[in-house]
Amino acid sequence: MNRREILQRTAAAGLLATPAAGLLAGCATSGGDDNNKKDTGYQGTKSAQNPLGVKEAAPLEVVIFNGGFGEEYAKAHEAMYKEKYPKAEIKHSATQEINKTLQPRFVDGNPPDVVNNSGAGQIDPNGLVSQGAIADLGELLDAPSLDIPGKKVRDTLLPGTVEVGSYDGKFLVLNYTYTAYGIWYSTKLFTERNWQYGKTWEEHIALCKQIKAAGIAPWTYAGKHPRYMSWPLISTAIKFGGPSVAMAIDNLEPNAWKSDAMKAAADAWHQIVKDKYILDGSSGLDHIQSQTAWCQGKAAFISCGSWLENEQAKVTPAGFNMTVVPTPSLSTGDKLPFEAIRGTAGEPFIVPAKAKNVAGGLEYMRVMLSKKGAQDFTKKVSSLPVVAGATEGVELPFGLSTVSKALEASGSNGFNWVYNNFYRKLERELVDAACGEFFSGRIGPAEFLDQCQKGADSIAQDSSIKKYKRAA
């Protein structure tokens, strides 16, 4: 599911502000459209059994982000690939610094065949896209599923998977996990204290008062990555004002961050700050530290995606039973019901345009998107993949079962935004900085929204940054 949204990084239209200038030049001069002119030494003959034309003995290189999901799931996928193509040599590596590790190779025109482009050291996908450095995955979508008879790969994917990875009509990024973003609490703690999660903002504030009176901080957050708190704030605004709130932000519309819905949401969340419902010292914590404090019972609520359970597995007390819930409704007049929750595909994988074995890279993704590959992923990392039916027959851990139930309850009312995909600098630097000031109490709601809007305007006015239009 997105993984490490624990991601923070660099520049907007370049892959990186400094050495990435060379990467931009390298990608630009390489000719992105050449990615379909695969090296004949790595291209096999297409057939019903080999729809993508994989050359059986061609080596395959896979680089994985070694974050909350680890790398064992990828080794299992590689074993499945090897089983089908036993003559192929597979080179596997994992790193937490994708950009530092691979940026020189993109510049040299010698990238791996598959890259899990995630983590705090992620290569800016907007830069990769604008420079034609990613292979078109459309052929993968139209290939038959590896083990679901009668269906193309595209027919096996959950709603929104293709949309969130598409740019100007081309499917370029396979986001492999399906993530729900919401507010998390311990069922054990709430049961012991006889607390009930509030569905309205008024009920939420009343509960925060009760929690604080019990000597527990209602909230903590990743102060070093404060954009985590932008997620419930924006979600509150979208549920209040409807999906058009997200559309305006995604399309960089003037004053999108200052809409009535965003003002109402910012005012509401400011109450959490001014009434001191946040654990002291949270502004200095990173995501792991804040999540650990939450697991230790120092705070009742935390904002995160559904990778949380797996990421905290080693420190979560027995019986903690973490549960995800939607953000409270601001009013009875909210455009979306309380059950509406943000859900989206995350954890990006790409096949570089200059990869030697593009066909092998696409086939590796077909393995990932098989029912067997998806179910194995769920079992290993406690996260939902984007393959429909992947959890059938799989016993889900407590937290992930609540994610599945929340997404089911949300149904067609689910929502998402993609400005963070289109313009990662806007979220990772500009909104992140504004959230840091806002949730630490240094600025109020008006200043917060103003800073976010100025950041969006700076992106909109920068002619060096490619703009994308979200239509739905």
C-alpha positions in Angstrom: 0.0 0.0 0.0 2.2 3.5 -0.8 4.6 2.7 1.0 6.7 4.5 2.8 5.0 7.4 2.4 7.8 7.7 4.7 9.2 9.4 1.7 10.6 12.8 1.6 12.7 14.2 -1.0 13.8 16.5 -3.6 13.1 18.7 -6.5 10.1 19.1 -8.6 10.9 19.0 -12.2 14.3 17.5 -12.0 15.1 14.1 -10.6 17.2 15.8 -8.1 18.3 19.4 -7.7 22.0 18.6 -7.7 23.5 15.6 -9.4 20.2 14.8 -11.0 20.7 17.6 -13.5 22.9 15.1 -15.2 20.1 12.5 -14.9 17.7 14.9 -16.6 20.1 15.5 -19.4 20.8 11.7 -19.7 17.2 10.9 -19.9 16.4 13.7 -22.2 19.1 12.7 -24.7 18.3 9.0 -24.5 15.0 9.4 -26.1 12.2 8.1 -23.9 10.3 6.6 -26.8 13.2 4.3 -27.5 12.2 2.2 -24.6 10.0 0.0 -26.8 12.9 -0.6 -29.1 14.2 -3.3 -26.9 17.7 -4.8 -27.2 17.3 -7.7 -29.5 19.6 -9.7 -27.3 17.0 -9.6 -24.5 13.8 -10.0 -26.6 12.2 -13.4 -27.2 9.4 -14.5 -29.5 5.9 -13.7 -28.4 3.4 -16.6 -28.1 0.3 -17.5 -26.2 2.5 -18.9 -23.4 4.9 -16.0 -23.7 2.7 -12.9 -24.5 5.3 -10.4 -23.6 8.1 -12.0 -25.6 10.5 -12.8 -22.7 13.8 -14.3 -23.7 14.2 -17.4 -21.5 17.9 -17.1 -20.8 18.0 -13.3 -20.5 19.2 -12.1 -17.1 16.9 -9.9 -14.9 17.9 -7.4 -12.3 15.5 -6.3 -9.6 16.2 -3.5 -7.0 13.8 -3.4 -4.0 13.3 -0.6 -1.5 14.1 -2.3 1.9 11.5 -0.5 4.0 8.4 -1.5 6.0 7.7 -4.4 3.6 11.2 -5.8 3.7 12.5 -7.8 0.7 11.4 -11.4 1.3 8.2 -10.9 -0.7 10.3 -9.9 -3.7 12.5 -12.9 -3.4 9.4 -15.1 -3.5 8.3 -13.3 -6.7 11.8 -13.8 -8.2 11.5 -17.5 -7.4 8.2 -17.7 -9.3 9.9 -16.0 -12.2 12.8 -18.4 -12.0 10.4 -21.3 -11.9 9.0 -20.2 -15.3 12.3 -19.2 -16.8 14.9 -21.5 -15.1 17.7 -20.4 -17.5 17.4 -16.7 -16.4 19.9 -15.4 -13.9 18.2 -13.0 -11.4 20.2 -10.4 -9.7 18.5 -9.1 -6.5 19.5 -6.2 -4.3 17.7 -4.1 -1.7 18.4 -0.6 -0.4 16.9 2.2 1.6 18.5 4.8 -0.7 17.0 4.2 -4.2 18.1 7.5 -5.6 21.7 7.5 -4.3 22.1 3.9 -5.5 20.5 4.2 -8.9 20.8 7.8 -10.0 24.3 7.3 -11.5 23.0 4.2 -13.4 20.1 6.2 -14.9 22.6 8.8 -16.0 24.8 6.1 -17.6 21.8 4.6 -19.4 22.3 1.3 -17.5 19.4 1.0 -15.0 18.0 -2.2 -13.5 15.1 -4.0 -15.2 12.7 -3.5 -12.3 12.8 -0.8 -9.6 10.7 -0.5 -6.4 11.0 3.3 -6.5 9.9 4.0 -2.9 11.2 5.2 0.4 12.8 8.4 1.7 15.4 8.1 -1.0 13.0 7.7 -3.9 13.8 9.1 -7.3 11.3 11.8 -8.1 8.7 10.1 -10.3 7.6 13.4 -11.9 11.1 13.9 -13.1 11.3 10.3 -14.4 8.0 10.7 -16.2 8.7 14.1 -17.8 12.0 12.8 -19.2 10.6 9.6 -20.7 12.7 7.5 -18.4 10.0 4.9 -17.6 8.7 2.2 -20.0 5.1 2.2 -20.9 3.3 -0.6 -19.0 0.3 -0.7 -21.3 1.4 -4.0 -22.8 1.4 -5.6 -19.4 -2.3 -4.5 -18.8 -3.4 -6.2 -22.0 -1.5 -9.4 -21.4 -3.4 -12.4 -20.0 -3.3 -13.0 -16.2 -0.7 -15.5 -15.3 -3.1 -17.7 -13.3 -6.6 -16.2 -13.5 -8.1 -17.8 -16.6 -10.0 -15.7 -19.1 -8.9 -12.4 -17.7 -6.3 -9.8 -18.8 -4.1 -8.3 -16.2 -6.0 -5.1 -16.2 -9.2 -7.0 -15.4 -7.7 -8.3 -12.1 -6.8 -4.9 -10.6 -8.7 -3.0 -7.9 -10.3 0.3 -8.9 -8.0 3.2 -9.2 -4.8 1.2 -9.7 -4.3 2.2 -13.3 -5.4 5.8 -12.8 -3.0 6.6 -10.0 -0.1 5.3 -12.1 -1.0 7.0 -15.3 0.3 10.2 -16.7 -1.2 11.8 -19.8 -3.0 8.6 -20.6 0.0 6.3 -20.3 0.3 3.7 -17.5 3.8 4.1 -16.3 3.9 3.2 -12.6 2.6 0.0 -11.0 1.6 0.9 -7.5 1.4 -2.6 -6.0 -0.2 -2.2 -2.6 -3.7 -1.0 -1.9 -3.6 1.4 1.1 -6.2 2.8 3.3 -5.3 6.0 5.1 -7.1 6.8 8.3 -6.9 7.3 12.1 -5.6 4.3 14.1 -6.2 3.3 17.7 -5.7 0.2 19.9 -8.9 -1.8 20.4 -7.5 -3.2 23.6 -6.9 0.3 25.1 -10.4 1.4 24.0 -12.1 -1.7 25.4 -10.2 -1.4 28.7 -11.2 2.3 29.1 -14.7 1.8 27.7 -14.0 4.5 25.1 -16.0 4.7 21.8 -14.6 6.3 18.7 -16.6 9.4 17.7 -18.1 9.6 14.3 -18.5 13.4 14.5 -16.0 16.1 15.2 -17.9 17.1 18.3 -17.7 13.5 19.6 -14.0 13.3 18.7 -13.2 16.4 20.7 -15.2 15.1 23.7 -13.3 11.9 23.6 -10.0 13.7 23.4 -10.9 15.5 26.6 -11.7 12.2 28.2 -8.5 10.6 27.1 -6.4 13.6 28.3 -8.1 13.5 31.7 -7.0 9.8 31.9 -3.4 10.9 31.7 -2.9 9.8 28.0 -2.2 12.1 25.1 -5.0 11.9 22.6 -2.6 12.3 19.6 0.9 11.9 18.5 2.4 12.3 15.0 5.6 12.1 13.0 6.9 15.6 13.6 9.9 15.1 11.3 7.4 14.1 8.5 4.4 16.3 9.5 2.7 15.8 6.2 1.3 12.6 7.8 -1.1 15.0 9.5 -2.1 16.6 6.2 -3.8 13.3 5.3 -6.6 13.5 7.9 -6.9 17.2 7.5 -7.4 17.0 3.7 -9.7 13.9 4.2 -11.8 15.9 6.6 -12.2 18.7 3.9 -13.0 16.2 1.1 -15.7 14.5 3.2 -17.1 17.9 4.1 -17.0 19.5 0.6 -16.9 16.5 -1.7 -14.4 15.1 -4.2 -14.1 18.4 -6.0 -12.0 19.6 -3.2 -9.3 17.1 -4.1 -9.7 17.8 -7.8 -9.0 21.5 -7.4 -5.9 20.8 -5.3 -4.6 18.2 -7.8 -5.2 20.6 -10.8 -3.4 23.5 -9.0 -6.5 25.6 -9.3 -6.2 29.2 -7.8 -7.1 29.2 -4.1 -7.8 25.5 -4.0 -6.2 25.3 -0.6 -8.4 28.1 0.7 -11.7 26.7 -0.2 -14.5 26.8 2.4 -14.0 23.1 3.0 -10.3 23.4 3.6 -10.9 26.3 6.0 -13.4 24.3 8.0 -11.1 21.4 8.2 -8.1 23.5 9.2 -10.1 25.2 11.9 -11.2 21.9 13.3 -7.7 20.3 13.4 -6.3 23.5 15.0 -8.4 22.6 18.0 -6.3 19.5 18.5 -3.2 21.8 18.6 -4.5 24.7 20.7 -6.2 22.4 23.3 -2.9 20.5 23.7 -4.2 17.1 22.6 -0.8 16.2 21.1 1.9 14.2 23.0 4.6 16.6 24.2 7.7 16.2 22.0 5.9 14.8 19.0 7.3 17.6 16.8 10.8 16.1 17.2 9.8 12.4 16.5 10.2 10.6 13.2 7.5 8.1 12.0 9.0 5.1 13.8 9.4 7.0 17.1 5.9 8.4 17.1 4.4 5.0 16.1 6.4 3.3 18.8 5.2 5.8 21.4 1.7 5.1 20.2 2.2 1.4 20.5 3.5 2.0 24.1 0.2 3.6 25.0 1.5 7.1 25.3 -1.1 8.4 22.8 -4.5 7.1 21.7 -4.5 8.2 18.0 -2.1 8.3 15.1 -2.5 9.1 11.4 -1.0 6.5 9.1 -1.5 4.2 6.1 -2.2 0.5 6.3 1.4 -0.4 6.2 1.5 0.5 9.9 0.8 -2.9 11.3 3.6 -4.6 9.5 6.0 -1.7 10.1 5.4 -1.9 13.9 5.2 -5.6 14.2 8.4 -6.0 16.2 7.3 -3.6 19.0 3.5 -4.0 19.0 2.4 -5.5 22.3 0.4 -8.8 22.2 -3.3 -8.1 22.0 -2.8 -4.5 21.0 -5.2 -5.0 18.1 -4.7 -1.9 16.1 -7.8 -0.6 14.2 -8.1 1.9 11.4 -11.2 4.2 11.2 -12.2 7.1 8.9 -11.8 10.7 9.9 -14.9 12.1 11.9 -17.6 14.0 10.0 -17.5 17.7 10.5 -21.2 18.1 10.2 -24.5 16.4 9.3 -24.2 18.2 6.0 -20.9 16.5 4.9 -21.0 15.6 1.2 -19.5 12.1 1.9 -20.7 9.8 4.7 -18.6 9.0 7.8 -17.6 5.6 6.3 -15.9 7.3 3.4 -12.2 6.6 3.7 -9.1 7.5 1.6 -7.9 4.4 -0.4 -5.3 4.3 -3.1 -2.7 2.2 -4.7 0.8 2.7 -3.5 4.4 1.3 -3.3 5.5 2.2 -6.8 7.3 -0.2 -9.2 8.7 0.8 -12.6 10.5 -0.7 -15.5 13.1 1.9 -16.7 12.9 2.8 -20.4 16.6 2.0 -20.8 16.5 -1.3 -19.0 18.2 -4.1 -21.0 15.4 -6.6 -20.3 12.2 -4.6 -20.6 10.2 -7.7 -21.5 11.5 -9.5 -18.5 10.6 -6.5 -16.3 7.0 -6.6 -17.6 6.8 -10.3 -17.0 8.1 -9.9 -13.5 5.3 -7.5 -12.9 2.9 -10.1 -14.4 4.2 -12.5 -11.7 3.6 -9.9 -9.0 0.0 -9.5 -10.3 -0.8 -13.2 -10.4 -3.2 -14.4 -7.7 -0.4 -16.6 -6.2 2.1 -13.7 -6.2 -0.5 -11.4 -4.6 -1.6 -13.9 -1.9 2.0 -14.6 -1.0 2.7 -10.9 -0.6 -0.3 -10.5 1.7 0.8 -13.4 3.9 4.4 -12.2 4.2 3.9 -8.4 4.8 0.3 -8.0 6.1 -0.7 -5.6 3.4 -3.3 -5.6 0.7 -2.1 -5.8 -2.9 -4.0 -4.3 -5.9 -5.1 -7.7 -7.2 -8.8 -8.4 -6.6 -9.5 -11.5 -4.5 -5.9 -11.7 -3.2 -7.1 -12.2 0.4 -9.4 -15.1 -0.4 -8.4 -18.0 1.8 -5.8 -15.9 3.6 -6.2 -15.3 7.4 -5.6 -11.6 7.9 -3.9 -10.2 11.0 -6.2 -8.0 13.1 -5.2 -4.6 11.8 -5.3 -5.6 8.1 -8.8 -7.2 8.7 -10.0 -3.8 9.9 -8.5 -2.2 6.7 -10.4 -4.6 4.6 -13.6 -4.0 6.5 -13.1 -0.2 6.3 -12.6 -0.3 2.5 -15.7 -2.5 2.1 -17.8 -0.1 4.2 -16.5 2.9 2.3 -17.3 1.3 -1.0 -18.0 3.7 -3.8 -17.6 6.7 -1.4 -13.9 6.1 -1.2 -11.7 9.0 -2.3 -8.1 10.0 -3.0 -5.9 12.8 -4.3 -2.9 12.7 -6.6 -1.2 16.0 -6.3 1.5 14.2 -4.3 2.2 12.0 -7.3 2.1 14.8 -9.9 4.1 17.3 -7.9 6.0 15.5 -5.1 7.9 18.7 -4.1 4.5 20.3 -3.2 3.8 17.6 -0.6 7.2 16.5 0.5 8.7 20.0 0.9 6.0 22.8 0.8 3.0 21.2 2.5 5.3 19.2 4.8 6.8 22.5 6.0 3.5 24.1 6.5 2.2 21.1 8.5 5.3 21.3 10.6 4.5 24.9 11.5 0.8 24.3 12.0 0.8 21.2 14.1 3.6 22.5 16.3 1.4 25.5 17.1 3.7 28.1 15.5 1.1 29.3 13.0 -2.8 29.2 12.8 -5.2 27.9 10.2 -5.1 30.9 8.0 -1.4 31.0 7.8 -1.2 27.3 7.2 -3.6 27.4 4.2 -1.8 30.5 2.9 1.6 28.7 3.0 0.1 25.6 1.2 -1.5 27.8 -1.4 1.7 29.8 -2.0 3.5 26.4 -2.5 0.9 25.3 -5.0 1.1 28.6 -6.8 4.9 28.4 -7.0 4.5 25.0 -8.7 1.8 26.3 -11.1 3.9 29.2 -12.1 7.1 27.3 -12.6 7.4 26.6 -16.4 10.1 24.1 -15.9 7.7 21.7 -14.1 5.4 19.6 -16.3 1.8 20.0 -15.4 -0.8 17.2 -15.4 -4.6 17.4 -15.5 -6.7 15.1 -13.4 -10.1 14.5 -15.1 -11.7 12.2 -12.6 
